[in-house]
Structures are given as C-alpha cells and as structure tokens.
Amino acid sequence: MISSILSSFFKRFLIAKLIGIVLLVIIIFGAIIHLIEPENFPTVFDGVWWAIVTAATVGYGDYAPTSFFGRIVGMLLIFIGAGIVTRYFAAISTSTFVTQNAYLEGTSGFHGKKHIIIIGWNERVRETISLLKTPGSILEILLIDDSLEKNPMPGNHFHFIKGDPTRDETLKQANIQDAEMVLVTADQGKDEVHADMITILTLLAIKGLNPTVYTIVEILTTHQIQNAKRGGADEIIQTNRISSLVMVNSLLSHGVSDALLSMLVDLKGVKLQFLDATFDLIGMTFQKASETLLKEGKILIGIKRNEGITINPPLSLEIRKNDQILILKS
C-alpha cells in the first residue's frame, strides 16, 4: 500500500522524483568516499559536501580523493552526477514552460477559494476587472471564456480558464464549488434571445454544482427575467433597461449620463449597500432614521421591503422588521 502511494506520488511529481534521486546519489557517494578515504574525508558530511560540488561540476578543490578507488568513485560521480543534475534542471525548465503555457492558454485548473468567477469576455468585462483590480488588491478573479486563445490580462490574482461554461468539467476546473460569487455576462456575439438562453443555461449549470454561490446574471430581454429568477439568479442586471433609462434621462435633461457615470465610478466598492434594519431603527420614520444615520456618516437613500425597492420614500414611512435599508457611506 505504502509503496503504491509513493510510486503514484513520484509519477505525478517528476521534479520531486528527481530531487529525491539527486539527494540519494549525493548521500551514497558521500558515504562511500568517507569509508574509502577517512583520512581525507573525516565525516560523512565532508563526503556529502565533496559529492555536491563534484556533481555540480563546481570543484572547489578543498576535498579531493587521492587513492585509486577514491578517484574511481570520483569519476563515477562526475559521469552519473552531471547527467542527473542536467536532467534535473532540464525538467525544471520544461515544467516551468508547460505550467506557464497552461496558465496563458487557460488549460490549468484553479485550486483557490473565495474567488470571483466572471463568465464571458468583452470590453465591459475588461473595464469591470480593471475597476476591481485596484492597487494592492488581493481579490482572486477567474475568467471563463471559450473564444479567447490566451489569457487577456495575465498577472497576479487573475486566472483564465478556456472552455464552455455550460459544461460541468469547465466549471469544476474553475473550482466553482469554492467560489464566492459568479458574474455571467451576455454573449455579445449572439442575438439577444440566444444570448439570454445561454446565460440561463450557464446559470443552471452553476447552481447545479454550487447551489449557494451568489450569482449575478446579465439579461437582455425582459421575458427571460422570470426564467433567470427560476434558475436561481441572486441578482439580475437588465442591461438594455438600464441603457434605455439613461438615454431617456439624457434626452429630457442634458448631461445626466455624465453625472450618472461619475456617480457610479465614485460609488464603486462598498459605499452603496443594503443593510438589514437594526433594532434601534425599527419603528422609526424614514425622516428620523435618515437623521440618525446621518450622524454616523451614512445617507439613507431607500428601503427594500419584500421584493420591492423604494427610493426616497415618503418621510413618514415607518421602517419595519425584515426591511433592508439602502445607504450611501461617506
């Protein structure tokens, strides 16, 4: 049983196997030279030191065999050791090259946890990742896309998996089981109906493997919103509706689009968020709660009750148990 486990380990980890062979050869030759010439190599450690510098072809000359058999051992070590060391470094180089290629081509699996998975690649996704990757950020982001040939943004804390996100093997390669959040974007290369169908199919695959992961999906057509909810989407981004509202406001009030963009850029992160109504707020009017929260540097914007969200409700509206408050942190 033990030999089988060790055999499997060495087969899977070539570098570990070579390191083990190198160490074994060094120790054996170090012990042999100590036994043959104890006067020149007083301890086994001296023999090991000589074996290392000899196998590495450094040859400091502080220790050297003088007897016939000692020199024979030295020649064997040079022939054997040089070959092993050369193969060792060649294996490291090959392994590094293969690993780097797999990382760039998106064929290597991801084993981290609490990461964000983004599905689909387009300019919106590029901008989203750029905003998330602030200086000093250690947020692990993983991109899944089937159209890219290589990692579009190689660097620390960013990973790429090439594959079909509707397939279990691709999602498992991205370690969907340990992901914290998933963002599914609409495929811009397809018509809106087809893009939404792929989005919902991807959502079902994700929830099938990890029912608890927080999932945000981009839906383009109104009639697919209900299907996305049925599929378990925790949040739905209605891209077309948002764009339409911005356009309408720009037509009715010039300059609004720039103001909205500036506001959204400023609010990125955790400045705008929903919080559960605390015990001290329950029963307060919206006006009184606003005054209370303002002292804490929080601006009360709206109330989420059941599935409905009310922005700037009547000042007399009372906050109830199970309500969520939408605040803007300064």
N, C-alpha and C positions, 0 to 999 in steps of 0.2 A: 504493500500500500504506500509506504513512505517513498520507496524508490520510484513508484509510478508518479507520485506528486512532483518529486524532484525532476524527473525526466520531462514531465509536462512543462514545468517552470523554465527549464533551460531551453526547451524547444521554442517557447514563446518569447524568451528574452535572450537574444543572441549576444548582446553586449555583456549581460550578466554572466553568460556561459564563458565568454572569452576572458572576462576578468578573473573568474574562478580558475581557469586553466593557467593563466599567466601567474597568478599567486601560487598555485600548486607547483608549477615548474620552478619558480624562484626559490620557494622554500626547500624543495627537494635538492636542487643543485647547491643551495647554501649549506644544507646539512651534509651533503656528500663531500664538499670541499673542506668543510670543517673536520670531518672524520679522516680524510686523506692527509691533510696538512694542518694539524692542530697548532703547530708552531707559528705558521703564517696567518692562520685564521683561528684565534683563541676561542671564539664563541660562535655559536650558530648565527647570531645576529651579524657578526662580521662577514660570515659567509653569504648571508642573505644580501647584505649591502653590496658585496662584490658581484653577486649574481644580478642584481638590479642594474648596476652601472654597466655591466658587461652586456646584458641582454638589450639594453637601450643603446648600446654602442657609444656610450659616453667615455668610458675608460679613463677614470681619474688616475689610476696607477698607484693609489695608496695601498691597495691589496692586489697581489698577483701570485699565482701558483708558480712554484719552481721545480716541482718533481714531474717526472714523466706522466704519471697517471693524473696528476693535478692539471697539467696542461691539456691532456686529452679531454678531461671534464670541461675545461675552459673552451676548447674548440667546439665540443658538442653543444655547449650552452650558446655559443655565438650563432651556430647554424640553426638550432632549434628556437632560441630566444628571439633572434632577429625576425624569423618568419612569423612567430606568434605575435610579436609586437606590431609588425607591419600589418598583419591581418586584423589586429585589434583596432588600430587607427583607421584602417580602411572600412571596417564595419561601423565605426562611429560616424565616419563621414557619410557612408551610404545611408545609415539610419537617420541622420540629421537631414539629408537631402530628401529622403522619402517622406519623413514627417512634415518637413516644410512644404513639399508639394501637396501632400494630403490636406494640409491646412489651407493652402491657397486655392486648391481645386474643390474644397468642400466635401471631401470623402472621409475625413476623420470624424469619429464620434465625439460628442461633448459629454463630460462627466461632472460638470459643475452643478451647483444647486442655487435656488433662489434667483434664477436668471430671467430675463425678459426675452421672449421669442417674438420676432416680427416676421410675418409671412408676406412675401411679395416684395419686389424691388421696383422702385420708380423714384422720381425726383422728390416726391413728397416724403418718401421713406428716408431718402438721403438727408433731407432737411431735418426730419424728426430725430434721426440718430445724431446728427450734428448738435442739435439742441440738448439732447440727453447727455452727450459726452462732454460735459463741462470739464475744465481743467481740474485735475485731482480726483475726478470721479472714478470709482471702482465698480460701477454698475456693470454687470455682465450682460451683454446684449448678443443675441444669436439671431442671425438672418437665415430664413429658409426660402430658397428660390430655385426654380427649375430652368430658368432662361439664362442665367449668368454662367460664364465659363470659369470664372475665378473670383476670389474674394474681392469685393469692390472697395473695401475700406480696411485693409489689413492693419492691425495694430493691437495694442494691449486691450484686453477685456471686450474684444469684438470677434465673433466667430461666425463662420459661414458653413451651411450645410446645403449641398446641391441635391435637390430631389423634389418629388411630388408631395406636397403637404397633405394630400388626402390619403396617403398610404401610411399604414402603421409603422413600417420599418423606418421611414424618413423621420417621423415624429419621435420614435424611440431613439434614433441616432442623435436627435436634438435633446434627449433626456427630458421629454415632456412630463414625465412623472414627477420631477423635482422642480419644474418651472414655477415661477411666482405669478407671471402674467403672460398673456399671449395677445398680440395685436394682429388681426387678419385684415389685410388691405385688399381692396378690389383690384382685380387684374385689368389694367388699362388696355391691354391688347385684345380684349374681348368686348362684345357688345354688353350693355348694362344688364340685361336679363341673364345672359350666360355667366357674366362675372358674378352676379349675386348667387346663382346656383352653385358655382364653385366655392364661393365663400361659405355658404351654408353647409355644403358637403365637408369642407375642411373643418368647420365648427363641430360637426357631428363626430368626426374622427378624433378631434382633440378631446371632447368631452367623454368619448368612449374610453379613452386611455387615462384621462385625469379629470374626473367629474368636478373636482373642487377648484381647479385652476381658474383664476379670474380672466375672463375672455372678453376682449373688445373687438367688435367686428365693424367693418365699413360696408354699409348697404347703400346701393344707388337707387333702387326702385322702391316706391312706397309699399307696394303689395307684398314685398318679401320681408318687411319688418316683422310681421307677426310670425313668419316661419323662423326667423332668426331668434325670436324670443322662445318659440317652442323648442328650438335646438339647444337652448341653454345659454344664450349670449347674456353676459352680465351687463354689458353696455353696448349700445348701438350708435355708431356715428353715421348720421344721414348727410353725407357729403353734398348731394345735389340740393337738398333743402337748405343747408347752411349757406351754400353759394347763392341760391336764389334770394334768401333773406338779405344777404349783404348787398346784392345787386339792387333790390328794391329800395333799401335804405339809402344807397348811394344815389339812386335816381331822385328820391324825394328830399334828400338832404346831402348836398355835395360834401365830399371829404370824409364821410362816415367810414368808408372802407379803410382809409389810412388810420383813423382813430381806433377802429376795432383791431387792426393788426398790431398797432403799438400797444394796446391794452393786453392783447393775448401774449405778446412777447414778454411784456412785463410780468404777466401772471404765471409764466411757466414755472413749474416746480410745484410747491405745496402752498402757495399763497392763497389760492382759491380752493376751498374744500368744504365737503359736507361733514358735519359733526353731529353726533347724537345729542339731542337736547338734554342738558344736565338737570338734576332735580331742582336746583335753585331757579331755573328758567321756566319750568313748567307752571302754567297758570298766569305767567306774565303776558302783557300785551306786546305786540311787535314793537311798539314805540319804547316801552320800558326796557325790553330785552336789548334793543339797539343801544340805548343809553348805557346799560350795564356793560355790554360787551365792548363798547367804545372806550371805556376806561381801561380795558385790557389790551387796547390796540387792535381790536377786531371790529370790522364793519359788517353788520348784518345786512345781507342782500335779499334773502328769500327763505322760504320754508318748503320742505319736501314732506308731504303728507300722503301716505299710501303710495300710489304710483304717480301722483300729481306734484308738480313743482310750481310754486307761485313766487314770482319775482316782484319785490316791492309791494307786498300785500297791504291791505288797509291797516292803518296804525292800531286799530282796535282789535285786530285779530289776536286771539289768545293762543299761546303755544301749548300743545298737548303732549301727553306721554306718547312715546314712539315717534314723535316728529323728529326730523333732521333739519338742522339749520345750515344755510349756505352762508359762509363768512369769507371775508377778504382780510387776510392777515397783513399787517403793515411790515 
